Amino acid sequence: MNAAGGLEPASGLLESRSPARPSQVLASFPETSAGEVRAAVAAARRAQAEWAGLPATERAERLSRAAAAVQQAAGELVELGIVEVGKPRGEMAGEVQRGVAILGYYAGAALDPDGDSLPSPDGRSLLWSRRVPVGVAGLITPWNFPVAIPLWKLSPALAYGNVAVWKPAPAATAVARRLEEILHDVLGAGVLQMLPGDAETGTALVEEADLVSFTGSSRVGGSIVSAGAARRIPVQAEMGGQNASIVLPDADLERAASMVAASAMGYAGQKCTATSRVIVVDGSEGFVEALVEAVLALEVGDPGDPATAVGPVISSSALSGALDAVEQARRSGARVLVGGRQSREEGYFMEPTLVGEVEPGSHLCQEEVFAPVATVLRARHLEEAIEIANGVRYGLVSSLYTSDLDAAMAASRRLDTGLVRVNAPTSGVDFFAPFGGTGASGYGLKEQGKEAVHFYTKTKTFTFSPSGRGR
Ligand code: UN1
């Protein structure tokens, strides 16, 4: 993902403002200094020994209680998220419920088998391996899923015996503060510390933590990966996408149009899983018209209104960046099929925008715009569509709309993305399945589901042999 959050420094303080009403300040805070980060990590390290020493049943119990506490505060988190990051009500409510489910899932996972028993070489010894915690997890999270992303990192970190120091994106600081308060009483002191801040705080955390899980832009992710490698610590970085949806003529074209419209424009396209390129294979008559209709049918407006599908983008720079990208494409000969303009005076609203007659190699088709903007490309056949889909440096999700099983099987083998979805939108993630991309989209071990255990633990192998004293 890209696009800086809605922060504007004012008298040395960072601020988080409502993107629908930028005059409204939600949180204002000084950046956590490098020294404060060091102190927080030192405190976390002391707390970690105790947390890891708890029986797994107790850690499971605390995560279950955390799930109940988030559930109890769900209404409040939903309202705060709507205002702070401009996420439409329905999606924000779904996200908080997803967070509750994630905590419950990892409460269960804390009780999974934690190792392997192996045959011993001499037939008398015991040989086994166990998964043990890594230590202090540094979590760096974006503003666009202010509840679910922190929880899908935090929950496995804690379940497997680590503690966490967490730096949320400045634009989601109010939600982060509230979430930390909710969790604090249940988890105990030092188990989770939230440090508000921006780049300086994040850099310091990468210098101190025992592992780092990051979600955000490719640029920041790349420097975190390098800094982590220099310290020889595990890093996972989830860094956005330029996701393609391929539409074949045998698909249910009406249904495909409404799914593509929702996954391209929902939450103003501010998901690393959003559809950014729609590749229409020749013969799909009427699909583009149906897509334009479906886009026009999406409600744009106040994210608090239950009917709204498309709220504001996060900041004025995100809005001007997206408007500029569309304007550049237009100047290079592309055609705006729908949208393309700012849609209100107040707040960072942009009309859902489809751009056609655009080159697959152009900026708009290669870079992540993180706004309600998608391109429409043509391909002569499935082969060409796959080539176009794979022709970007990203590789997070692709989707294919078809009723031809053979085409689906062939394409799903060849699409070079971490997730491939057939007759399903690119956006939307199952928290119990592995998640992450290839290329510029992802680095390191995947997140979520049972896969998370590999990142948040290290393996230790034990050999116990008889003492030789005869018993
Ligand atoms: C989703 O599509 O439900 O930052 C989740 C993002 C992704 C998460 C997408 N890491 O947009």
Boltz pocket constraint, residues with backbone or C-beta under 6 A from the ligand:
constraints:
  - pocket:
      binder: B
      contacts: [[A, 1], [A, 142], [A, 144], [A, 145], [A, 149], [A, 215], [A, 238], [A, 270], [A, 271], [A, 272], [A, 273], [A, 426], [A, 427], [A, 428], [A, 429]]
      max_distance: 6.0
